Amino acid sequence: MKVNDIGRLGAINSYQRQVENQRQPEDRKAKRKDELSISPEAMEMLKSSDKPENAANAKRIQELKAQVASGAYQVEAGKIAEKLAPYFKEYTK
């Protein structure tokens, strides 16, 4: 009986290589970090969203939310149909 069989060591080494290969992708994932960059144009748009004209829009939105919550908001199906009709006419061509 051979105790120091060379072929058996190869089996152990291939197991160790497999474990090492499984660990490497985890290390790569740990090294990666998310990054966000905002363009100057986007920063300008963000600053312009704080202007007073948006205050009027915000007030209107709050009024609509209150109407919907109380059940007083009525959907005008005719207006919706008028706005959607051109789209469907183009779509069916």
Biopython code that builds the backbone (N, CA, C, O; Angstrom):
import numpy as np
from Bio.PDB.StructureBuilder import StructureBuilder

atoms = [
    (1, "MET", "N", (0.843, -1.189, 0.000)),
    (1, "MET", "CA", (0.000, 0.000, 0.000)),
    (1, "MET", "C", (0.885, 1.248, 0.000)),
    (1, "MET", "O", (1.810, 1.369, 0.803)),
    (2, "LYS", "N", (0.584, 2.166, -0.911)),
    (2, "LYS", "CA", (1.359, 3.396, -0.998)),
    (2, "LYS", "C", (0.623, 4.496, -0.243)),
    (2, "LYS", "O", (-0.561, 4.739, -0.479)),
    (3, "VAL", "N", (1.316, 5.145, 0.648)),
    (3, "VAL", "CA", (0.718, 6.239, 1.408)),
    (3, "VAL", "C", (0.879, 7.550, 0.658)),
    (3, "VAL", "O", (-0.015, 8.396, 0.711)),
    (4, "ASN", "N", (1.962, 7.738, -0.020)),
    (4, "ASN", "CA", (2.261, 8.981, -0.719)),
    (4, "ASN", "C", (1.972, 8.850, -2.211)),
    (4, "ASN", "O", (2.862, 9.060, -3.035)),
    (5, "ASP", "N", (0.772, 8.515, -2.554)),
    (5, "ASP", "CA", (0.404, 8.361, -3.960)),
    (5, "ASP", "C", (0.304, 9.737, -4.608)),
    (5, "ASP", "O", (-0.428, 10.598, -4.119)),
    (6, "ILE", "N", (1.015, 9.949, -5.678)),
    (6, "ILE", "CA", (1.062, 11.245, -6.362)),
    (6, "ILE", "C", (-0.296, 11.614, -6.950)),
    (6, "ILE", "O", (-0.668, 12.787, -6.925)),
    (7, "GLY", "N", (-1.034, 10.665, -7.468)),
    (7, "GLY", "CA", (-2.326, 10.924, -8.087)),
    (7, "GLY", "C", (-3.332, 11.499, -7.101)),
    (7, "GLY", "O", (-4.202, 12.278, -7.489)),
    (8, "ARG", "N", (-3.226, 11.135, -5.873)),
    (8, "ARG", "CA", (-4.159, 11.629, -4.869)),
    (8, "ARG", "C", (-3.905, 13.108, -4.572)),
    (8, "ARG", "O", (-4.846, 13.850, -4.290)),
    (9, "LEU", "N", (-2.677, 13.533, -4.630)),
    (9, "LEU", "CA", (-2.368, 14.944, -4.378)),
    (9, "LEU", "C", (-2.958, 15.833, -5.465)),
    (9, "LEU", "O", (-3.379, 16.958, -5.197)),
    (10, "GLY", "N", (-2.984, 15.330, -6.674)),
    (10, "GLY", "CA", (-3.582, 16.086, -7.771)),
    (10, "GLY", "C", (-5.053, 16.326, -7.546)),
    (10, "GLY", "O", (-5.563, 17.392, -7.891)),
    (11, "ALA", "N", (-5.740, 15.374, -6.982)),
    (11, "ALA", "CA", (-7.165, 15.534, -6.696)),
    (11, "ALA", "C", (-7.382, 16.615, -5.657)),
    (11, "ALA", "O", (-8.323, 17.401, -5.761)),
    (12, "ILE", "N", (-6.530, 16.658, -4.671)),
    (12, "ILE", "CA", (-6.642, 17.690, -3.629)),
    (12, "ILE", "C", (-6.351, 19.055, -4.230)),
    (12, "ILE", "O", (-7.050, 20.024, -3.935)),
    (13, "ASN", "N", (-5.327, 19.139, -5.069)),
    (13, "ASN", "CA", (-4.982, 20.419, -5.685)),
    (13, "ASN", "C", (-6.112, 20.937, -6.576)),
    (13, "ASN", "O", (-6.388, 22.137, -6.581)),
    (14, "SER", "N", (-6.758, 20.066, -7.316)),
    (14, "SER", "CA", (-7.842, 20.532, -8.179)),
    (14, "SER", "C", (-9.017, 21.018, -7.335)),
    (14, "SER", "O", (-9.718, 21.949, -7.731)),
    (15, "TYR", "N", (-9.237, 20.400, -6.177)),
    (15, "TYR", "CA", (-10.280, 20.908, -5.273)),
    (15, "TYR", "C", (-9.907, 22.293, -4.769)),
    (15, "TYR", "O", (-10.753, 23.186, -4.723)),
    (16, "GLN", "N", (-8.656, 22.478, -4.392)),
    (16, "GLN", "CA", (-8.220, 23.784, -3.907)),
    (16, "GLN", "C", (-8.337, 24.835, -5.005)),
    (16, "GLN", "O", (-8.718, 25.973, -4.730)),
    (17, "ARG", "N", (-8.016, 24.473, -6.238)),
    (17, "ARG", "CA", (-8.153, 25.419, -7.349)),
    (17, "ARG", "C", (-9.609, 25.795, -7.569)),
    (17, "ARG", "O", (-9.924, 26.949, -7.857)),
    (18, "GLN", "N", (-10.483, 24.825, -7.432)),
    (18, "GLN", "CA", (-11.913, 25.086, -7.606)),
    (18, "GLN", "C", (-12.400, 26.065, -6.539)),
    (18, "GLN", "O", (-13.148, 26.992, -6.850)),
    (19, "VAL", "N", (-11.990, 25.873, -5.303)),
    (19, "VAL", "CA", (-12.387, 26.772, -4.214)),
    (19, "VAL", "C", (-11.838, 28.166, -4.457)),
    (19, "VAL", "O", (-12.536, 29.155, -4.236)),
    (20, "GLU", "N", (-10.597, 28.255, -4.908)),
    (20, "GLU", "CA", (-9.993, 29.561, -5.187)),
    (20, "GLU", "C", (-10.715, 30.272, -6.331)),
    (20, "GLU", "O", (-10.923, 31.485, -6.277)),
    (21, "ASN", "N", (-11.095, 29.522, -7.362)),
    (21, "ASN", "CA", (-11.821, 30.119, -8.492)),
    (21, "ASN", "C", (-13.200, 30.611, -8.072)),
    (21, "ASN", "O", (-13.692, 31.603, -8.610)),
    (22, "GLN", "N", (-13.817, 29.942, -7.131)),
    (22, "GLN", "CA", (-15.117, 30.390, -6.643)),
    (22, "GLN", "C", (-14.991, 31.652, -5.820)),
    (22, "GLN", "O", (-15.912, 32.467, -5.794)),
    (23, "ARG", "N", (-13.884, 31.825, -5.158)),
    (23, "ARG", "CA", (-13.691, 33.014, -4.314)),
    (23, "ARG", "C", (-13.349, 34.250, -5.138)),
    (23, "ARG", "O", (-13.683, 35.364, -4.735)),
    (24, "GLN", "N", (-12.704, 34.081, -6.260)),
    (24, "GLN", "CA", (-12.274, 35.218, -7.060)),
    (24, "GLN", "C", (-13.426, 36.092, -7.541)),
    (24, "GLN", "O", (-13.324, 37.312, -7.420)),
    (25, "PRO", "N", (-14.531, 35.540, -8.087)),
    (25, "PRO", "CA", (-15.633, 36.421, -8.503)),
    (25, "PRO", "C", (-16.209, 37.218, -7.339)),
    (25, "PRO", "O", (-16.630, 38.360, -7.523)),
    (26, "GLU", "N", (-16.234, 36.633, -6.145)),
    (26, "GLU", "CA", (-16.732, 37.366, -4.981)),
    (26, "GLU", "C", (-15.829, 38.551, -4.682)),
    (26, "GLU", "O", (-16.307, 39.632, -4.337)),
    (27, "ASP", "N", (-14.518, 38.347, -4.814)),
    (27, "ASP", "CA", (-13.574, 39.433, -4.574)),
    (27, "ASP", "C", (-13.749, 40.542, -5.599)),
    (27, "ASP", "O", (-13.661, 41.723, -5.263)),
    (28, "ARG", "N", (-13.999, 40.160, -6.865)),
    (28, "ARG", "CA", (-14.211, 41.166, -7.901)),
    (28, "ARG", "C", (-15.473, 41.978, -7.622)),
    (28, "ARG", "O", (-15.505, 43.191, -7.827)),
    (29, "LYS", "N", (-16.511, 41.286, -7.151)),
    (29, "LYS", "CA", (-17.756, 41.992, -6.841)),
    (29, "LYS", "C", (-17.552, 42.945, -5.680)),
    (29, "LYS", "O", (-18.116, 44.039, -5.669)),
    (30, "ALA", "N", (-16.756, 42.543, -4.708)),
    (30, "ALA", "CA", (-16.511, 43.392, -3.550)),
    (30, "ALA", "C", (-15.723, 44.636, -3.949)),
    (30, "ALA", "O", (-15.904, 45.698, -3.354)),
    (31, "LYS", "N", (-14.864, 44.515, -4.937)),
    (31, "LYS", "CA", (-14.051, 45.651, -5.366)),
    (31, "LYS", "C", (-14.856, 46.665, -6.165)),
    (31, "LYS", "O", (-14.555, 47.858, -6.141)),
    (32, "ARG", "N", (-15.895, 46.186, -6.884)),
    (32, "ARG", "CA", (-16.703, 47.102, -7.681)),
    (32, "ARG", "C", (-17.582, 47.955, -6.787)),
    (32, "ARG", "O", (-18.094, 47.488, -5.770)),
    (33, "LYS", "N", (-17.746, 49.183, -7.168)),
    (33, "LYS", "CA", (-18.625, 50.092, -6.439)),
    (33, "LYS", "C", (-19.502, 50.823, -7.438)),
    (33, "LYS", "O", (-19.091, 51.112, -8.561)),
    (34, "ASP", "N", (-20.705, 51.112, -7.009)),
    (34, "ASP", "CA", (-21.607, 51.871, -7.858)),
    (34, "ASP", "C", (-21.158, 53.317, -7.907)),
    (34, "ASP", "O", (-20.610, 53.852, -6.943)),
    (35, "GLU", "N", (-21.397, 53.925, -9.027)),
    (35, "GLU", "CA", (-20.985, 55.302, -9.213)),
    (35, "GLU", "C", (-22.093, 56.067, -9.921)),
    (35, "GLU", "O", (-22.722, 55.553, -10.846)),
    (36, "LEU", "N", (-22.320, 57.263, -9.493)),
    (36, "LEU", "CA", (-23.352, 58.100, -10.087)),
    (36, "LEU", "C", (-22.739, 59.433, -10.438)),
    (36, "LEU", "O", (-22.047, 60.047, -9.626)),
    (37, "SER", "N", (-22.996, 59.878, -11.653)),
    (37, "SER", "CA", (-22.540, 61.204, -12.044)),
    (37, "SER", "C", (-23.729, 61.944, -12.651)),
    (37, "SER", "O", (-24.458, 61.405, -13.483)),
    (38, "ILE", "N", (-23.903, 63.164, -12.223)),
    (38, "ILE", "CA", (-25.013, 63.989, -12.699)),
    (38, "ILE", "C", (-24.436, 65.075, -13.597)),
    (38, "ILE", "O", (-23.527, 65.804, -13.200)),
    (39, "SER", "N", (-24.961, 65.172, -14.783)),
    (39, "SER", "CA", (-24.454, 66.147, -15.742)),
    (39, "SER", "C", (-24.830, 67.559, -15.300)),
    (39, "SER", "O", (-25.768, 67.747, -14.525)),
    (40, "PRO", "N", (-24.097, 68.539, -15.795)),
    (40, "PRO", "CA", (-24.433, 69.931, -15.465)),
    (40, "PRO", "C", (-25.843, 70.313, -15.905)),
    (40, "PRO", "O", (-26.519, 71.095, -15.236)),
    (41, "GLU", "N", (-26.283, 69.755, -17.036)),
    (41, "GLU", "CA", (-27.631, 70.044, -17.516)),
    (41, "GLU", "C", (-28.676, 69.513, -16.540)),
    (41, "GLU", "O", (-29.679, 70.173, -16.272)),
    (42, "ALA", "N", (-28.433, 68.317, -16.012)),
    (42, "ALA", "CA", (-29.370, 67.739, -15.052)),
    (42, "ALA", "C", (-29.388, 68.540, -13.758)),
    (42, "ALA", "O", (-30.441, 68.712, -13.144)),
    (43, "MET", "N", (-28.229, 69.028, -13.344)),
    (43, "MET", "CA", (-28.168, 69.864, -12.132)),
    (43, "MET", "C", (-28.954, 71.155, -12.343)),
    (43, "MET", "O", (-29.643, 71.630, -11.440)),
    (44, "GLU", "N", (-28.844, 71.712, -13.537)),
    (44, "GLU", "CA", (-29.581, 72.931, -13.848)),
    (44, "GLU", "C", (-31.087, 72.676, -13.831)),
    (44, "GLU", "O", (-31.853, 73.495, -13.323)),
    (45, "MET", "N", (-31.506, 71.547, -14.381)),
    (45, "MET", "CA", (-32.928, 71.191, -14.361)),
    (45, "MET", "C", (-33.420, 71.000, -12.928)),
    (45, "MET", "O", (-34.537, 71.389, -12.586)),
    (46, "LEU", "N", (-32.585, 70.403, -12.108)),
    (46, "LEU", "CA", (-32.957, 70.190, -10.708)),
    (46, "LEU", "C", (-33.131, 71.513, -9.987)),
    (46, "LEU", "O", (-34.058, 71.677, -9.194)),
    (47, "LYS", "N", (-32.249, 72.449, -10.256)),
    (47, "LYS", "CA", (-32.353, 73.775, -9.622)),
    (47, "LYS", "C", (-33.589, 74.526, -10.122)),
    (47, "LYS", "O", (-34.238, 75.240, -9.358)),
    (48, "SER", "N", (-33.908, 74.362, -11.404)),
    (48, "SER", "CA", (-35.047, 75.078, -11.960)),
    (48, "SER", "C", (-36.376, 74.494, -11.471)),
    (48, "SER", "O", (-37.410, 75.155, -11.567)),
    (49, "SER", "N", (-36.357, 73.274, -10.953)),
    (49, "SER", "CA", (-37.599, 72.677, -10.469)),
    (49, "SER", "C", (-38.055, 73.301, -9.156)),
    (49, "SER", "O", (-39.188, 73.075, -8.732)),
    (50, "ASP", "N", (-37.202, 74.078, -8.507)),
    (50, "ASP", "CA", (-37.565, 74.739, -7.257)),
    (50, "ASP", "C", (-38.143, 76.138, -7.474)),
    (50, "ASP", "O", (-38.379, 76.864, -6.509)),
    (51, "LYS", "N", (-38.370, 76.514, -8.707)),
    (51, "LYS", "CA", (-38.868, 77.853, -9.010)),
    (51, "LYS", "C", (-40.337, 77.986, -8.607)),
    (51, "LYS", "O", (-41.033, 76.984, -8.436)),
    (52, "PRO", "N", (-40.809, 79.242, -8.454)),
    (52, "PRO", "CA", (-42.189, 79.492, -8.035)),
    (52, "PRO", "C", (-43.248, 78.937, -8.987)),
    (52, "PRO", "O", (-44.347, 78.605, -8.544)),
    (53, "GLU", "N", (-42.948, 78.829, -10.275)),
    (53, "GLU", "CA", (-43.952, 78.311, -11.205)),
    (53, "GLU", "C", (-44.343, 76.881, -10.836)),
    (53, "GLU", "O", (-45.472, 76.457, -11.084)),
    (54, "ASN", "N", (-43.427, 76.157, -10.256)),
    (54, "ASN", "CA", (-43.740, 74.806, -9.816)),
    (54, "ASN", "C", (-44.574, 74.817, -8.536)),
    (54, "ASN", "O", (-45.211, 73.818, -8.202)),
    (55, "ALA", "N", (-44.572, 75.927, -7.830)),
    (55, "ALA", "CA", (-45.401, 76.031, -6.634)),
    (55, "ALA", "C", (-46.882, 75.987, -7.022)),
    (55, "ALA", "O", (-47.699, 75.381, -6.329)),
    (56, "ALA", "N", (-47.208, 76.632, -8.130)),
    (56, "ALA", "CA", (-48.592, 76.611, -8.606)),
    (56, "ALA", "C", (-48.978, 75.195, -9.034)),
    (56, "ALA", "O", (-50.086, 74.734, -8.759)),
    (57, "ASN", "N", (-48.063, 74.519, -9.701)),
    (57, "ASN", "CA", (-48.321, 73.137, -10.091)),
    (57, "ASN", "C", (-48.487, 72.257, -8.857)),
    (57, "ASN", "O", (-49.366, 71.396, -8.817)),
    (58, "ALA", "N", (-47.650, 72.471, -7.858)),
    (58, "ALA", "CA", (-47.734, 71.672, -6.641)),
    (58, "ALA", "C", (-49.065, 71.899, -5.938)),
    (58, "ALA", "O", (-49.658, 70.970, -5.389)),
    (59, "LYS", "N", (-49.525, 73.146, -5.961)),
    (59, "LYS", "CA", (-50.815, 73.457, -5.334)),
    (59, "LYS", "C", (-51.939, 72.736, -6.080)),
    (59, "LYS", "O", (-52.837, 72.172, -5.454)),
    (60, "ARG", "N", (-51.891, 72.753, -7.403)),
    (60, "ARG", "CA", (-52.911, 72.082, -8.219)),
    (60, "ARG", "C", (-52.898, 70.567, -7.974)),
    (60, "ARG", "O", (-53.949, 69.931, -7.894)),
    (61, "ILE", "N", (-51.712, 70.012, -7.858)),
    (61, "ILE", "CA", (-51.590, 68.582, -7.593)),
    (61, "ILE", "C", (-52.188, 68.234, -6.240)),
    (61, "ILE", "O", (-52.874, 67.220, -6.107)),
    (62, "GLN", "N", (-51.936, 69.064, -5.235)),
    (62, "GLN", "CA", (-52.509, 68.822, -3.907)),
    (62, "GLN", "C", (-54.033, 68.898, -3.945)),
    (62, "GLN", "O", (-54.715, 68.106, -3.295)),
    (63, "GLU", "N", (-54.564, 69.858, -4.711)),
    (63, "GLU", "CA", (-56.017, 69.968, -4.845)),
    (63, "GLU", "C", (-56.599, 68.717, -5.497)),
    (63, "GLU", "O", (-57.619, 68.193, -5.050)),
    (64, "LEU", "N", (-55.944, 68.241, -6.558)),
    (64, "LEU", "CA", (-56.415, 67.039, -7.242)),
    (64, "LEU", "C", (-56.349, 65.816, -6.330)),
    (64, "LEU", "O", (-57.259, 64.987, -6.332)),
    (65, "LYS", "N", (-55.277, 65.706, -5.555)),
    (65, "LYS", "CA", (-55.153, 64.589, -4.628)),
    (65, "LYS", "C", (-56.272, 64.610, -3.592)),
    (65, "LYS", "O", (-56.829, 63.570, -3.240)),
    (66, "ALA", "N", (-56.590, 65.805, -3.112)),
    (66, "ALA", "CA", (-57.663, 65.930, -2.133)),
    (66, "ALA", "C", (-59.006, 65.540, -2.744)),
    (66, "ALA", "O", (-59.814, 64.872, -2.098)),
    (67, "GLN", "N", (-59.247, 65.960, -4.000)),
    (67, "GLN", "CA", (-60.493, 65.604, -4.678)),
    (67, "GLN", "C", (-60.594, 64.092, -4.892)),
    (67, "GLN", "O", (-61.660, 63.507, -4.702)),
    (68, "VAL", "N", (-59.503, 63.472, -5.279)),
    (68, "VAL", "CA", (-59.505, 62.031, -5.495)),
    (68, "VAL", "C", (-59.745, 61.307, -4.177)),
    (68, "VAL", "O", (-60.513, 60.347, -4.124)),
    (69, "ALA", "N", (-59.088, 61.766, -3.113)),
    (69, "ALA", "CA", (-59.237, 61.120, -1.809)),
    (69, "ALA", "C", (-60.668, 61.231, -1.285)),
    (69, "ALA", "O", (-61.174, 60.302, -0.655)),
    (70, "SER", "N", (-61.318, 62.362, -1.543)),
    (70, "SER", "CA", (-62.677, 62.544, -1.048)),
    (70, "SER", "C", (-63.726, 61.945, -1.985)),
    (70, "SER", "O", (-64.896, 61.830, -1.621)),
    (71, "GLY", "N", (-63.301, 61.564, -3.196)),
    (71, "GLY", "CA", (-64.234, 60.991, -4.152)),
    (71, "GLY", "C", (-64.975, 62.031, -4.962)),
    (71, "GLY", "O", (-65.919, 61.694, -5.677)),
    (72, "ALA", "N", (-64.569, 63.291, -4.868)),
    (72, "ALA", "CA", (-65.244, 64.371, -5.579)),
    (72, "ALA", "C", (-64.693, 64.570, -7.000)),
    (72, "ALA", "O", (-65.295, 65.298, -7.789)),
    (73, "TYR", "N", (-63.577, 63.946, -7.335)),
    (73, "TYR", "CA", (-62.972, 64.139, -8.648)),
    (73, "TYR", "C", (-63.748, 63.356, -9.694)),
    (73, "TYR", "O", (-63.984, 62.158, -9.534)),
    (74, "GLN", "N", (-64.136, 64.026, -10.750)),
    (74, "GLN", "CA", (-64.889, 63.400, -11.838)),
    (74, "GLN", "C", (-63.999, 63.348, -13.082)),
    (74, "GLN", "O", (-63.452, 64.365, -13.509)),
    (75, "VAL", "N", (-63.864, 62.173, -13.646)),
    (75, "VAL", "CA", (-63.072, 62.000, -14.857)),
    (75, "VAL", "C", (-63.931, 62.391, -16.049)),
    (75, "VAL", "O", (-65.061, 61.923, -16.190)),
    (76, "GLU", "N", (-63.395, 63.247, -16.902)),
    (76, "GLU", "CA", (-64.105, 63.672, -18.097)),
    (76, "GLU", "C", (-63.665, 62.781, -19.253)),
    (76, "GLU", "O", (-62.626, 63.013, -19.871)),
    (77, "ALA", "N", (-64.457, 61.778, -19.530)),
    (77, "ALA", "CA", (-64.115, 60.783, -20.545)),
    (77, "ALA", "C", (-63.994, 61.400, -21.936)),
    (77, "ALA", "O", (-63.177, 60.951, -22.739)),
    (78, "GLY", "N", (-64.787, 62.412, -22.226)),
    (78, "GLY", "CA", (-64.736, 63.061, -23.536)),
    (78, "GLY", "C", (-63.388, 63.707, -23.801)),
    (78, "GLY", "O", (-62.852, 63.598, -24.904)),
    (79, "LYS", "N", (-62.840, 64.376, -22.805)),
    (79, "LYS", "CA", (-61.534, 65.025, -22.973)),
    (79, "LYS", "C", (-60.430, 63.985, -23.154)),
    (79, "LYS", "O", (-59.512, 64.167, -23.954)),
    (80, "ILE", "N", (-60.535, 62.914, -22.411)),
    (80, "ILE", "CA", (-59.527, 61.861, -22.538)),
    (80, "ILE", "C", (-59.594, 61.250, -23.936)),
    (80, "ILE", "O", (-58.565, 61.008, -24.566)),
    (81, "ALA", "N", (-60.792, 61.006, -24.407)),
    (81, "ALA", "CA", (-60.972, 60.423, -25.741)),
    (81, "ALA", "C", (-60.423, 61.355, -26.821)),
    (81, "ALA", "O", (-59.802, 60.895, -27.779)),
    (82, "GLU", "N", (-60.648, 62.659, -26.671)),
    (82, "GLU", "CA", (-60.140, 63.619, -27.654)),
    (82, "GLU", "C", (-58.622, 63.594, -27.710)),
    (82, "GLU", "O", (-58.037, 63.692, -28.789)),
    (83, "LYS", "N", (-57.978, 63.463, -26.548)),
    (83, "LYS", "CA", (-56.519, 63.449, -26.510)),
    (83, "LYS", "C", (-55.942, 62.135, -27.037)),
    (83, "LYS", "O", (-54.853, 62.122, -27.612)),
    (84, "LEU", "N", (-56.666, 61.032, -26.845)),
    (84, "LEU", "CA", (-56.173, 59.730, -27.280)),
    (84, "LEU", "C", (-56.492, 59.414, -28.729)),
    (84, "LEU", "O", (-55.805, 58.597, -29.343)),
    (85, "ALA", "N", (-57.509, 60.034, -29.286)),
    (85, "ALA", "CA", (-57.950, 59.729, -30.650)),
    (85, "ALA", "C", (-56.833, 59.891, -31.682)),
    (85, "ALA", "O", (-56.654, 58.995, -32.507)),
    (86, "PRO", "N", (-56.070, 60.998, -31.676)),
    (86, "PRO", "CA", (-55.008, 61.119, -32.686)),
    (86, "PRO", "C", (-53.960, 60.002, -32.582)),
    (86, "PRO", "O", (-53.436, 59.536, -33.593)),
    (87, "TYR", "N", (-53.672, 59.594, -31.383)),
    (87, "TYR", "CA", (-52.701, 58.517, -31.199)),
    (87, "TYR", "C", (-53.213, 57.230, -31.835)),
    (87, "TYR", "O", (-52.483, 56.565, -32.570)),
    (88, "PHE", "N", (-54.448, 56.883, -31.559)),
    (88, "PHE", "CA", (-54.998, 55.648, -32.105)),
    (88, "PHE", "C", (-55.177, 55.708, -33.606)),
    (88, "PHE", "O", (-55.060, 54.689, -34.286)),
    (89, "LYS", "N", (-55.461, 56.896, -34.135)),
    (89, "LYS", "CA", (-55.572, 57.033, -35.584)),
    (89, "LYS", "C", (-54.217, 56.776, -36.243)),
    (89, "LYS", "O", (-54.155, 56.131, -37.290)),
    (90, "GLU", "N", (-53.138, 57.270, -35.647)),
    (90, "GLU", "CA", (-51.793, 57.039, -36.170)),
    (90, "GLU", "C", (-51.421, 55.576, -36.019)),
    (90, "GLU", "O", (-50.770, 55.004, -36.893)),
    (91, "TYR", "N", (-51.824, 54.980, -34.934)),
    (91, "TYR", "CA", (-51.453, 53.595, -34.635)),
    (91, "TYR", "C", (-52.124, 52.610, -35.593)),
    (91, "TYR", "O", (-51.538, 51.582, -35.933)),
    (92, "THR", "N", (-53.331, 52.912, -36.024)),
    (92, "THR", "CA", (-54.084, 51.989, -36.890)),
    (92, "THR", "C", (-53.720, 52.122, -38.356)),
    (92, "THR", "O", (-54.176, 51.316, -39.167)),
    (93, "LYS", "N", (-52.926, 53.096, -38.723)),
    (93, "LYS", "CA", (-52.551, 53.274, -40.139)),
    (93, "LYS", "C", (-51.619, 52.201, -40.594)),
    (93, "LYS", "O", (-51.203, 52.194, -41.752)),
]
sb = StructureBuilder()
sb.init_structure("model")
sb.init_model(0)
sb.init_chain("A")
sb.init_seg("    ")
for serial, (resi, resn, name, xyz) in enumerate(atoms, 1):
    if name == "N":
        sb.init_residue(resn, " ", resi, " ")
    sb.init_atom(name, np.array(xyz, "f"), 0.0, 1.0, " ", f" {name:<3s}", serial, name[0])
structure = sb.get_structure()
